[in-house]
Amino acid sequence: MQHFITPANAPPFPEIDCGEGVYLWDRAGKRYLDGSSGAVVCNIGHGNARVKAALLKQVDRVSFAYGRVWESEANEDMAARLVRMADWGYGACFFVSGGTEAVEAALKLARQLSVARGRPDRWKVISRAPSYHGSTLAVLGVTGDPDFGGPFAPMFVMHPKVPAPLSYRPAAGMDAEAYATHCARELERRIAEEGEDTVLAFIMEPVGGVSTGALVAPDAYYREIRQICDRHGVLLIFDEVMSGAGRTGKFLAAHHWRECRPDIVVLAKGLSGGYAPLGAVMTTGEIVDEVRAMGGFLHGHTYAANPLACAVGAAVLDELERRELIARAAAMGERLQMRLKEVQARRDCIGDVRGRGLLCAAEIVADRATKRIFPAEAGAMDKLRALAMEEGLMLLSRRTSGGRFGEWLMACPPLIVSEEEVDMFAEMLDCALKRFEDWAAREGFV
Ligand SMILES: Cc1ncc(COP(=O)(O)O)c(C=O)c1O
């Protein structure tokens, strides 16, 4: 029985059997290096015994206690750890079941704050194109990729977009720095165009996820967008669903730019490392007090602050600290980027290698000189992922906005990856790319 509605002509998914450390095994016994940590989720790898023990302990105590009625040691512990590790004076967390839910909760929290502050006209949320923030109807309005909106367009409110400061594909005549400055100014221009008094928030991924292929902007960009938001009373929301929980070599990717503290941070994925559905919204004590004073947050889900998910999340954060995995992400990320650049020197189809920590990507092109991408009918990323799987490497890829911004492979192994495994990742990718280039030449795509 299929669990997902795939296109009619799509090949069936391979069947997973088990996972351990950075590896997965299919039902035929073939081993794969989990080069993308699933969907950039499994930060502490598979089969972690301590997380399993924490989960079972919580099941023995209580699995469910409704968050609107009960406080639990598990969610108190999780909130305290999260706020401590975020290390930025945040005062409260709200837990949900995943990234999209967390983004939606953050938007509602921002809106309620604005109403509490006597600014009911502020409701627009500016985001970047391209970007990904989730897939429910409300959140589709801020996700900056029309591929996800498609048939649902009449059903949601599309919020304003500003260009993401793409480093490999800046606007004509600009280098990456100049384009980033231009993009920051576009934010200010757009706030004015929309009418400052109508703009509630600006949301962005501080290190891009799959939508931009691990985009990192120049340092000045972060300073500038913080200043712009401050100048115009716009809340700054960082979507750290993918970049948070240590993946970029800091607990929050925002920590790379200390002068740019977001007002609200959204986390999920690595927060529970794939061991339980968990997302979080974190914000300052002042914001929470203001929302509390107007009657509390008008939001909730049955599984909000679920003790089982929070106990798992606390155990995952404990592992990050106990095994010093955040520093490891920084070190292994540098090694991975170095190895990917070596592969790039041999393989013309890699146009760019970028990222921070273990949130990395390799942009794939048909022609490096012109940055031309493969035509849609080539299905280049599907082909490349299939070849990598044959080599024993699981990868994630994206052709954002129908290829308008390029297409890339994510290189995001679990944070527990060893030096030898990073080297193995690069070797397997190199073999897959060699076969991919031969295929592309045979098919006449290059
Ligand atoms: C940056 C970002 N925000 C939000 C989401 C949505 O999270 P979820 O798929 O858990 O709903 C994702 C998922 O990939 C993401 O990468």
The ligand as an SDF file (V2000), in Angstrom:
LIG
                    3D

 16 16  0  0  0  0  0  0  0  0999 V2000
   13.7700   26.2510    6.0720 C   0  0  0  0  0  0  0  0  0  0  0  0
   12.5690   25.3640    6.2090 C   0  0  0  0  0  0  0  0  0  0  0  0
   11.4630   25.8420    6.7880 N   0  0  0  0  0  0  0  0  0  0  0  0
   10.3650   25.0930    6.9560 C   0  0  0  0  0  0  0  0  0  0  0  0
   10.3300   23.7830    6.5160 C   0  0  0  0  0  0  0  0  0  0  0  0
    9.0990   22.9600    6.7060 C   0  0  0  0  0  0  0  0  0  0  0  0
    9.3350   21.9860    7.6720 O   0  0  0  0  0  0  0  0  0  0  0  0
    8.4370   20.6510    7.7360 P   0  0  0  0  0  0  0  0  0  0  0  0
    8.7160   19.9010    6.4910 O   0  0  0  0  0  0  0  0  0  0  0  0
    8.9330   19.9690    8.9860 O   0  0  0  0  0  0  0  0  0  0  0  0
    7.0170   21.0730    7.8610 O   0  0  0  0  0  0  0  0  0  0  0  0
   11.4550   23.2390    5.9030 C   0  0  0  0  0  0  0  0  0  0  0  0
   11.4390   21.8680    5.3990 C   0  0  0  0  0  0  0  0  0  0  0  0
   12.2720   21.4290    4.6480 O   0  0  0  0  0  0  0  0  0  0  0  0
   12.6120   24.0410    5.7450 C   0  0  0  0  0  0  0  0  0  0  0  0
   13.7200   23.5830    5.1590 O   0  0  0  0  0  0  0  0  0  0  0  0
  1  2  1  0
  2  3  1  0
  2 15  2  0
  3  4  2  0
  4  5  1  0
  5  6  1  0
  5 12  2  0
  6  7  1  0
  7  8  1  0
  8  9  2  0
  8 10  1  0
  8 11  1  0
 12 13  1  0
 12 15  1  0
 13 14  2  0
 15 16  1  0
M  END
$$$$
